Amino acid sequence: MIVSFHPLFVADKNIICAGRDPNADDFAAIKAAAAVILPQGCRQSLYEMAAANCQHVFPNYRVRFDFPGKIGQIRLFRETGTAHPPAELYPSAAEFKKQYGETFADFSLRLPCVFKFDWGGEGETVHLINSRNDLKQVLTKATVFENSGQRGFLLQQYVPTNGKTLRVIIIGRAMISYWRIQQSSDGFMSSVSRGAQIDAASQPELQNTARLFIHDFCAKTAIDLAGFDVIFPAEKANSQPLLLEINYFFGRKGLGGSAAYYEILKKEINAWLSKTLNRQD
């Protein structure tokens, strides 16, 4: 029996677990299943129940929950030896000030650098720091967040890319890549939500290099559904790729929209089931 918690993948048994933790009925279904399909909006409790009680689970979200948030991702990059821009990790503004004092006179990263809160997506919690005054302002913002229970941030070395990042998406066996090119001169993030243009065709040799880079990373981590942001430093000739972050929720415009994405996803789930269970479809 195949059990699907994904609302758009029809299986032998379909269960909607959105907005709640799994219950005894879900547990019984998982225990009886040959394979379990999970949604992208999967809670940690559902993933852990599925992974502990069924041999075959898609997607594999182990590192998503073992290395949570942007801070967790940097730790994952370090643990796997994956090239990424240098970063410093902090649980709170107080810890940062404990290390660098109120004036940040000995701050070790050169400016500009990038401040990232431990949560958020599409650049909403990312700030370019050009001066110590910028840093002071964003630390004040961090303190406000901490008072509401949201803690943690990282500071990362800014790497000029001429406004280009490469998005590499893994869906099962499928890998799709495209550039996001920021046309605006006043922005530093190449995000489609902030006006970046999609270019799937240019610099195929760099795309291939990045795809091999991500393929190796996924082989180490068993990630099989995510979008990865990869950059190439513009200041260096023949530069090697750097991994910025992993997006377990990602935009679909570069894939042709939601309908196209779901077609790829369904195809890859069926291929995974066929290989995993030696099924004949």
Order of alpha helices (4+ residues) and beta strands (2+ residues): beta-beta-alpha-beta-alpha-beta-alpha-alpha-beta-alpha-beta-beta-alpha-beta-beta-beta-beta-alpha-beta-beta-alpha
